[in-house]
Amino acid sequence: MQIANFIAALEQWAPPSLQEDYDNSGLITGNPQWNCKGILVCLDATEAVLAEAYSRGCNLVIAHHPIVFKGLKRITGRNYVERTIIEAIKKDIAIYAVHTNLDNVLNGVNSAIANKLGLVQQLILHPKKNQLKKLFTFVPQADAEQVRDAIFKAGAGHIGNYSETSFNTTGTGTFKPGEGANPTIGSIGNREEVAEMKIEVIFPAWLQNSIIRAMKEAHPYEEVAYDIVSLDNDLQQVGSGLLGNLPEPISEDRFLQLLKKAFGLSVIRHTVLRGKMIEKVALCGGAGSFLTQAAIAGSADAYVTADIKYHEFFDADGHLLLADIGHWESEQFTIDLIHDYLKDKFPTFAVLKTGVKTNPVEYFS
């Protein structure tokens, strides 16, 4: 099994095009054509994690956070980033990061957090724009079903909980084959009229190449007529943060206790208690203060995230309970999330979880 096989599986789940502009998800060291000996899953690909991978016979480290976030001009070992990269290269260990692209899918990092809290009716808090497109294509009526089936199998036609959605209209198509053409219908130099069906489907932007390829392979025409249009509609399954409901309303005190128990916390930084019940909860793993206003707009009773600065607590402005549970603490279950996904896809392969706790923050009590 090559490293490329595991990368393909991860990118089917969390397409690289969904990462934020500032991010550096993807293969950071190594060669995708290497044979994979074993996988170690972690949050941070530190020196200790690389040593652990080597000792456990793993030559692929899959991390949530990219070890290289900004450009490196020198690799001299002057800091932990450079030392980790040097160690990975020396020991032929590939490092792959799946970061904000895994944050931005509905069944990703934030769902792992929400599931620990027992949230139901989970929705993306802030859907990502410019991720939907529409395909129009024109097919002889007798061949419409096989073309529809092909583009559905390639991932087109999903709307919420519905699949294989399309709109179909009939009409008449005309064409005149020229010299060098090899028409399926008609003859060179003669204009033809054909009873055709116009098929309309929507699809996520990152699937465009595979959908067009599937359409052309299934289509009977030598030259396939089709249009692609970008849509302003939100793709509800993709975006930042998550919104969900507790099974039943609980007090703010009980909610904070729920956070402490679910995430193994010794301390929670939070805004003043308002004496109100908590039912609708917004959350975002990692640094999520940029979504406070989205949580308020979503009528959340509480917003759970990390890395909130002093002045950013004021942004809650009495609208909700704002709770900072810590960056590592909020994302710790991402290790289980990635591990379980890969074990499901590759049940006989060695996929291991790191035993190194990479949280750089300690709490004195």
C-alpha positions in Angstrom: 0.0 0.0 0.0 1.5 3.3 -1.0 1.2 6.5 1.0 -0.8 8.0 -1.9 -3.6 5.5 -1.1 -4.1 7.0 2.4 -3.8 10.5 1.1 -6.5 9.9 -1.4 -8.8 8.5 1.3 -8.2 11.5 3.5 -8.8 14.0 0.7 -12.0 12.3 -0.3 -13.2 13.0 3.3 -11.6 16.5 3.6 -10.8 17.9 0.2 -7.7 20.2 0.2 -9.6 22.9 -1.6 -11.6 23.4 1.6 -8.6 24.6 3.6 -8.4 28.3 4.5 -6.0 30.5 2.5 -3.5 30.8 5.4 -3.3 27.0 5.9 -0.7 24.5 4.8 -2.6 21.2 4.8 -1.3 18.4 2.6 1.9 16.4 2.3 4.8 18.3 4.0 7.6 15.8 3.8 8.1 12.5 2.0 7.0 10.9 -1.3 3.4 9.8 -2.0 4.8 6.8 -3.9 6.6 5.4 -0.9 5.3 2.1 0.4 3.6 2.8 3.7 4.9 0.6 6.6 2.6 2.1 9.3 0.7 5.2 10.2 0.9 7.2 13.4 -1.9 9.8 14.0 -1.3 12.9 16.1 -2.4 16.5 16.7 1.2 17.9 16.3 4.1 16.4 14.5 6.8 17.2 17.0 10.2 15.8 17.5 8.9 13.4 20.1 6.2 12.2 17.8 8.7 11.6 15.0 10.8 9.5 17.4 7.8 7.6 18.4 6.8 6.9 14.8 10.3 5.6 14.0 10.4 3.4 17.1 7.0 1.9 16.2 7.9 1.3 12.6 5.7 4.0 11.1 6.9 6.0 8.1 3.7 8.1 7.7 2.7 10.6 10.4 -0.8 12.1 9.9 -1.2 15.3 12.0 -4.0 17.8 12.4 -1.7 20.8 12.7 0.8 21.4 9.9 4.3 21.5 11.3 5.3 24.0 8.6 2.8 26.8 8.7 4.9 29.7 7.2 7.6 29.6 4.6 11.0 28.2 5.8 14.0 30.1 4.4 16.6 28.0 6.2 16.5 24.5 7.8 19.4 24.6 10.3 17.7 23.1 13.3 17.4 26.4 15.2 13.8 25.6 16.4 11.5 22.7 16.9 10.0 23.1 13.4 13.3 22.9 11.6 14.5 20.0 13.8 11.4 18.0 13.2 11.7 18.5 9.4 15.3 17.5 9.5 14.4 14.4 11.5 11.6 13.4 9.1 13.9 13.8 6.1 16.8 11.8 7.7 14.5 9.0 8.7 12.3 8.9 5.5 9.1 9.7 7.4 6.3 11.4 5.5 4.3 14.0 7.3 0.8 14.8 6.1 -1.5 17.5 7.7 -5.2 17.6 7.5 -6.2 20.9 9.2 -8.8 23.5 8.3 -10.1 21.3 5.5 -11.1 18.7 8.2 -12.4 21.6 10.4 -14.7 22.7 7.5 -16.6 19.4 6.8 -19.7 18.5 8.8 -18.4 15.1 9.9 -15.0 16.5 10.9 -13.3 18.0 13.9 -16.3 20.0 15.2 -18.6 17.0 15.0 -16.2 15.1 17.2 -16.5 17.8 19.8 -20.3 18.0 19.4 -20.6 14.3 19.9 -18.7 14.4 23.2 -21.3 16.9 24.4 -24.2 14.8 23.0 -25.4 17.5 20.6 -28.2 16.6 18.2 -29.5 18.4 15.1 -26.0 19.4 14.1 -25.5 22.1 11.5 -22.6 24.1 10.1 -22.4 27.4 12.0 -21.0 29.5 9.2 -21.4 27.8 5.7 -18.5 28.3 3.3 -19.4 30.3 0.2 -18.5 29.7 -3.5 -18.4 25.9 -3.1 -21.4 25.0 -5.3 -21.7 24.7 -9.1 -24.4 23.6 -11.5 -23.9 21.4 -14.6 -26.1 21.6 -17.6 -25.7 18.9 -20.3 -27.7 17.8 -23.3 -28.1 14.1 -24.1 -30.2 12.0 -26.6 -33.3 11.0 -24.6 -32.5 7.3 -25.0 -29.1 7.8 -23.3 -30.1 10.2 -20.5 -30.4 7.6 -17.8 -26.9 6.2 -18.2 -25.4 9.8 -18.2 -27.4 10.7 -15.1 -26.2 7.5 -13.3 -22.6 8.3 -14.2 -22.6 11.9 -12.8 -24.6 10.8 -9.7 -21.9 8.1 -9.0 -19.2 10.8 -9.4 -20.8 12.9 -6.6 -23.3 15.2 -8.3 -26.9 15.7 -7.3 -26.6 15.9 -3.4 -28.8 18.4 -1.6 -28.8 18.0 2.1 -30.1 14.5 3.0 -31.2 13.9 -0.6 -29.1 12.3 -3.4 -29.5 11.8 -7.1 -31.4 15.1 -7.5 -31.7 16.6 -11.0 -34.0 18.6 -13.2 -34.7 17.3 -16.7 -36.4 19.0 -19.7 -36.9 17.7 -23.2 -36.2 19.6 -26.4 -34.7 19.5 -29.9 -30.9 19.7 -30.5 -29.4 20.5 -33.8 -25.8 20.0 -35.2 -24.0 19.6 -38.5 -21.0 17.3 -38.4 -17.9 18.7 -40.2 -15.0 17.1 -42.0 -13.1 14.8 -39.7 -16.0 14.3 -37.3 -17.2 10.8 -36.3 -20.8 11.5 -35.4 -22.8 9.0 -33.3 -26.0 10.2 -35.1 -26.2 11.7 -38.6 -23.7 12.2 -41.4 -21.0 14.7 -42.3 -22.3 17.8 -44.0 -26.0 17.3 -43.0 -27.7 19.2 -40.2 -29.4 16.8 -37.8 -32.3 17.3 -35.4 -32.3 15.1 -32.3 -34.8 14.7 -29.5 -32.6 15.5 -26.5 -32.9 15.9 -22.7 -31.3 18.8 -20.8 -30.0 17.5 -17.4 -29.3 19.9 -14.6 -27.5 18.9 -11.4 -25.6 20.7 -8.7 -22.3 19.6 -7.3 -19.5 20.6 -4.9 -16.8 22.6 -6.8 -14.0 20.2 -5.8 -15.6 17.3 -7.7 -15.8 19.1 -11.0 -13.0 17.2 -12.8 -14.3 13.8 -11.8 -17.9 14.6 -12.7 -17.0 16.0 -16.1 -14.8 13.0 -16.8 -17.7 10.6 -15.8 -20.2 12.5 -17.9 -18.0 12.3 -21.0 -17.3 8.6 -20.6 -21.0 7.8 -20.4 -22.1 10.3 -23.1 -22.7 8.9 -26.6 -21.6 12.1 -28.4 -18.1 12.7 -29.7 -18.3 16.3 -28.7 -20.3 16.8 -25.5 -22.2 20.1 -25.0 -22.3 21.2 -21.4 -22.3 24.4 -19.3 -20.9 24.9 -15.8 -22.2 27.8 -13.7 -20.9 28.9 -10.2 -23.7 29.4 -7.6 -24.0 31.9 -4.7 -25.9 29.3 -2.7 -24.3 28.2 0.6 -23.2 24.6 0.8 -24.7 23.6 4.1 -22.4 20.7 4.7 -19.2 22.8 4.5 -17.9 25.7 6.6 -16.7 26.9 10.0 -17.9 25.9 13.4 -21.0 23.9 14.3 -24.4 24.5 15.9 -26.4 21.8 17.7 -28.8 21.2 20.6 -28.5 19.5 23.9 -31.1 16.7 24.4 -32.6 18.9 27.1 -31.9 22.4 28.5 -29.5 22.5 31.4 -28.3 25.3 33.7 -25.1 27.2 33.0 -23.4 25.5 36.0 -24.3 22.1 34.7 -23.1 23.0 31.3 -19.7 24.0 32.5 -19.5 20.8 34.5 -20.4 18.9 31.3 -17.5 20.6 29.5 -15.1 19.8 32.3 -16.1 16.1 32.3 -16.2 15.6 28.5 -12.8 17.2 27.9 -11.0 16.4 31.1 -10.6 20.1 32.0 -9.2 21.5 35.2 -10.1 25.1 34.3 -12.5 26.9 31.9 -12.3 30.6 31.1 -15.7 32.0 30.5 -17.9 35.1 30.6 -20.2 36.0 33.4 -23.1 33.6 34.0 -26.4 35.0 32.9 -28.7 32.8 34.9 -30.2 31.3 31.8 -30.7 27.8 30.5 -28.4 26.3 27.9 -29.9 24.3 25.0 -28.5 25.6 21.7 -24.7 25.3 21.6 -22.2 26.7 19.1 -18.7 25.4 19.0 -15.4 25.6 17.1 -12.3 23.6 17.7 -9.1 25.6 18.1 -9.0 29.3 17.8 -12.6 30.3 17.1 -13.2 33.9 18.3 -13.9 34.9 14.7 -17.2 33.1 14.9 -18.6 34.7 18.1 -20.9 36.9 16.1 -22.1 33.9 14.0 -22.9 32.1 17.2 -24.9 35.1 18.4 -26.7 35.3 15.1 -27.5 31.6 15.3 -29.3 32.2 18.7 -26.8 30.0 20.5 -27.1 30.0 24.3 -23.4 29.1 24.6 -20.3 29.2 22.4 -17.4 26.8 23.1 -14.0 27.4 21.5 -10.4 28.3 22.4 -7.7 30.9 22.4 -10.0 33.8 23.2 -8.2 37.1 24.0 -9.2 39.3 26.9 -11.0 41.9 24.8 -12.7 39.2 22.7 -14.7 38.1 25.8 -16.5 41.5 25.6 -17.9 40.4 22.2 -20.3 38.1 23.9 -22.0 41.3 25.2 -24.5 39.3 27.4 -25.9 37.4 24.4 -24.5 34.1 25.3 -22.1 32.2 27.6 -18.7 32.3 25.9 -16.4 29.5 27.1 -12.7 28.9 26.3 -11.7 25.3 27.0 -8.2 25.4 25.5 -6.8 24.7 22.1 -5.4 21.2 22.6 -8.3 20.3 24.8 -10.9 21.2 22.2 -9.1 19.2 19.4 -7.8 16.2 21.4 -10.4 13.9 20.0 -9.3 14.6 16.4 -6.7 11.9 16.9 -9.5 9.3 17.5 -11.5 10.8 14.6 -8.7 10.4 12.0 -7.6 7.0 13.4 -11.1 5.6 13.3 -11.8 6.9 9.8 -8.6 5.2 8.4 -9.2 2.0 10.3 -12.7 1.8 8.8 -11.2 2.4 5.3 -8.1 0.1 5.8 -9.1 -2.4 8.5 -6.1 -4.7 8.1 -3.5 -1.9 8.0 -1.4 -0.7 11.0 -3.0 2.7 12.0 -1.8 3.8 15.4 -2.5 6.7 17.8 0.3 8.6 19.3 1.1 8.2 23.0 2.8 11.6 23.2 0.8 14.4 24.7 1.8 17.4 22.6 -0.1 20.1 24.5 2.5 22.8 25.2 0.2 24.4 27.9 0.3 23.3 31.5 -2.0 24.4 34.3 -0.9 25.1 37.9 -3.5 24.4 40.5 
